[in-house]
Amino acid sequence: MSSPTRVAVVGLGKMGIMHSAMVSMNPKAELVGICDRDTGLGRHVASMGVRAPFFTSVKELMESARPEGVIVSVPQFAHAEVGLEIFNGGAGILVEKPLAHTLEVARNMRDVARGRVTQTAAVAFMLSFHPIFRLLHEFLQEGAIGTLRSYEAVLRLSQVNKPRGGWIYTREQSGGGVLINSGSHLLYLLHRYFGMPQEVNAESRKIHSVDVEDEVKARLRYEHGFEGTIDVNWAVVGHPVQAHSITITGEQGTISASDRQLVVVTAAGRKLISEGDAVRVPFSLTPHYHGHGYYDEVADFVSCLRGEKLTPEVGFDEGYAVQRLLEALYRSSARRETVVLETIE
């Protein structure tokens, strides 16, 4: 057997801890380093049983641990700086979504990745690996409900119940509020299923936040009269875990998918598939939060680093496409007008 692939994690917040655990449980990988400016977080992760050298700088991590791949879980305004250090160190990168906090920075990151074709460059849109939403894609590709007419996509989360501080709620650092930080998951799926819309029209509002939006509603229009709506809100009660749902109507039926189940209704009858029926992973740190998807996400990255796959599930080009869609929706909301995607490059 070949030796395990050397993987490190930069940023030890919630997602960094999750990724560290998933790397540790992957038989083809070795966690060779964890990195954060906060030494207290290093001790915290070690207390959870993660065994890997701790570093306070990416430079030191790259020079001492010599990882072949690095998972980046720092705030999005730091993605470009950290990512460049990793690329220059010769490693592949899996960066948490979104690709960046602005379209310009995301474009620069995409262009750098295009110049490093031998180094894996992936974006962590975990719902790409969620078994229900993967099944939904398969049903659509098979034409299970015929020609598509419309869709409704909804995201709910109980995260903001009062004005809050920190980088996530500061537009200059995060790029926005619920849409970029939570809704980008849905936008990735919609782009994967339907491609880029021709135009969008969005409106947003602040419920508790001061600098960013708490709710966005939008209409997206595609070729041949196909259109959809999105409704994302992180200031509602009753959703301690982020919840996603997509209902698609076609000429021959409907498909409704949520985090927990998929329902297909056609003239032939009704088919229901639960999340539990579709899960096939050896380890899930947080099954209530779809930890199986995070396991598969890391496994995909490791497979690319080992040369078992040529391209990652979600590359920087796909990440940049989502960034274009985010930009269009934010421009539409700010200007209170329809925005054509061709105007955003």
N, C-alpha and C positions, 0 to 999 in steps of 0.2 A: 504494500500500500504506500502511496505517496504521503509525504509529511503534511500535517495540517497547514492550512493557509493562515498567515499571520494577519490578524485584524485588530484594529484599535478603535476606540470610541472617544470622540471629543465632545464635551458638554455633558454634564451629569445631572441634568434635571430629570423630570419624569421619563421622557423618551430615551435619554441616555442610559438610565438605569434599565429600562426595558430592553434596549438593544444589547447592553452588556450581558444581560441574562441570556438572551437568545443566541449570541455568539458563543457563550460558554457552553450551551447545550448542543451546539452543532458539531457533530463528529468530524466534520471536514475542516473545522476552523479552530484556531487557538487565539484567545484574547491575550494580546501581548502588551497592551497598555490602555490606560484610561486617563483622560486629561480634562482638567478644569482649572480655572484661575482660583477657585475657592477650595482651599485645602480641606475645609470641613466636609465638603461634599465627597472628597476622596475617602475620608474616614467613614462617612456614612455608607457609601457603596461597599467598602470593604467589610463593614459590619453586617451586610446582607449576604455575605458569603462569596462575593465576587473576588477572585484571586488574580490580580494583575498589577504590574507596577503602575504607580500613579505619577503623573507629570503635571506641572502647572503651565507649561508652554508647548505649543504645537511643534516648534522648532526642536525642542529637547525630545519630544516624543518621536519625531521622525528620525532624528539622529541616533537615539539610543535603542528604541524598540524596533526600528526598521520594519514597520508594517507594510504588507502588500496592499492592504485596503483599509480605509478609514471611514467610519460612520460619523457624520457630523450632525450633532443635535443642539447646536448653539442657536441663539436668536437669529432670524433671517437677515437682519442688517449686518451680521458678521459672516454670513455664508461666503461671500466673495473673498474676503481676506484670508479666512481659514482654508477655503478651497484651493486658493492659489498656492499656499504653502504646501498643501498635500500634493497637488499636481507637481510642483517643483521638486518634491521629495521622491517622485517616481511612483506614487501609489495610486490606486483607484479610489473613487469616492462615492459614497451613498449619502446624499444630503437630505435632511428632513424637508418636507414641503413647507411653504412654497419655495420655489427656486431662489427667490430673493424678495426684497421689500419694495423694489421699483422695477419697472420695465427695463430701464436702461441698464441697471446692474445685472438683471437676469440675462439680457442680450449679451453683455460682456462675458458672463459666465458660460453661456452657450458657445460663444465663439472660441473661448479658451479651450473648452472641451473638444470642439471640432478639430483643433490643432493637436490634440493628444489622443489620436485614434487608438493607440495601443493601451491606453489607460481607461478602465471602466469609469463611466460617469453616469450615475443613477440618481433618481429622485424618489424619496420615500412617500409615495401616495399609497398608503396601506390598503385602501379599499380595492385597489387593483388585484389584491390577493385574497380578498374576502370571498369565501366559497359561494355565497348567495349571489353576489354581484358578478362573479365570474360565470355562474350559470345563466344569469340574465343575459349576458353578452352572447353566450352560446345559443340561447333561444332566439335572440334577434338575428344572429347570423344565419340560423336555419330558416328564418322567415316564418316562425311559429304563429304570428298573428297577422301575416300578410303585410301589405303596404302600410307604413306607419302614418298616422294622422297627427298625433299630439302626445305630449307628456307633461307630467307635473312632478317636480322634484322638491322635496321638503327636508329641511334640517332643523332640529330642535335641540337646545342645550340650556341647562339651568346654570349658567356660569356667572352672569352679571345680574345682581339684584340691588346694586348700589354703585355709586361712582367708585372706580377702582384705579389704583396707580400701577406703575410698572411699564416695561417696554411694550407689552402687548397692547396696552391701551394708549400708546403714544404713536400717532400716525407717522411721524418722521422716522421712527425706528421699526415699526411693524408693517407700515404700508397701508394700514386700515384696521378695521375691527372684525366683525363676525365673518364678512365675506372672504377676506384673504386668510384669516387664521383658522376658520372652521369650514366655511363654504367652499374653499378650494378643493376639498375632497370631492364634493358633488360635481364641481366643474370639471375635474379630471374625468370622472365617470361619463359625464355627458359628452365630453369631447371624444372619449374613446368609443362611445356607442354611435354618435351621430355626426362627428366631425365638427368643423367650425361653423357657427351660424353666419349668415350674411349680415345681420344687424341685431342690435339689442336695444332695449329700452328699460331703464331701471330707476327705481326710487328707493331712498334709504331714509332711516330716521334714527335718532338717538333716544333711547328710553331712560337709561341711567348714565351712560358714559358721557364724558365731556368732549373728548377729542376724536373719538371714532364712532362708527355706526354700530348699532345693536341689532338692526333689522334691515334686510334688503329684500325687495320683491322686484322681479324682472320678467320680461317677456323676450324670448329669443326666437328669431325667425330664420328659417333655412330655405333651401331651394324647394320648388314644387309645392309651396304652400304648407309645408310641415313646420310646426312651431311648438314651443314648450314654455313652461313657466317655472321659475324657481322662487322659493320662499324660505329664507334662512333667518333664524332668530336665536340668539344665545341668552336672551333675557326673559325666558318663560319658566314657569314652575313645572315640576314633575319629570324633569329629564336630567338626572344626575350624570348620566352617561350620554355622550353625543349620539343622537338617533337620526338615521337617514332613511328616506323612503323615495321610491320612484315608481310612478304608475304610468304605463305607456299604453296608448290606445291605437289599435290598428284596424284595418278593414275586416279582419276575421277574428277579432277578440281583443283581450287585454292581458297585460302582465303587470302584476304589482309585486314589487320587491322591497323588503325592509331588511334591517340587520338580522332579523331572526327567521324570516321565511320568505318564500317566493310562491306566488299563486298565478297560474296560467288558466284563463277561462276562454274556451273556444266553443264552437258548435259541438265538438266531440266530447265536451265535458269540462270538468275542473280538476286541475292537478296542483297539489300542494307539496312543497319540499321545505323541510325545516333546516335551520342552520346545523343542528346536530347530525342530520342525515348526510350533510355534505362535507363535514370536517374530516380531514385525513392528515393529521400531523402528530408527531411523537411527543410534543411538548407545547404547553400553552401556559405562560406565566399568569395571565389574567383572562380566563375564558369568558367572564362577564363583559370584558372589553375587547373581545375578538383577538386574543393573544395569538391564536393560530395564524392570523394574517401577518402578524409581525414576525413570527417564526419563518414563514414562507418568504417574506420580504428579504430577510437576512440570508436565507438559503439561496435565493436567486442571485444576490450580490456575490456570495461566496462562489457559486457555480461560474459566474462570469470571471472572477479573479483567477479561477483554476483553469480557465479555457474550456470548460464544459459547455458554456453558452457563448455565442458571439456577441450578443447585445443584451442589456438588462431589460426587464419588463417595462420600466419607465425610464427613458433616457432624458438627457438635458434638452433635447429638441422638443419632446413631449412636455417637459416642465415649462419650457418657454411658451409653448402654445397656450397652456393654462394661464400663464402670466399675461399674454395678449388679451385673453378673454376677461381676466380680472380688470385690466386697464380699461377695456371698452365699457364694462359695467360701471366702474367708478367715474369715468368721464361722463357717461350718460346721466348718472345720478347727480353729479355736480352741475352739469349744464342744463339738466331737465329737458333733454332732447334725445332723439334716436341717434345712435352711433353705428356707423358702418365699419365692419371689421377690416375691410381693405385699407382703411385710413390709418390703421395701427400696424406698424411693422416691427 
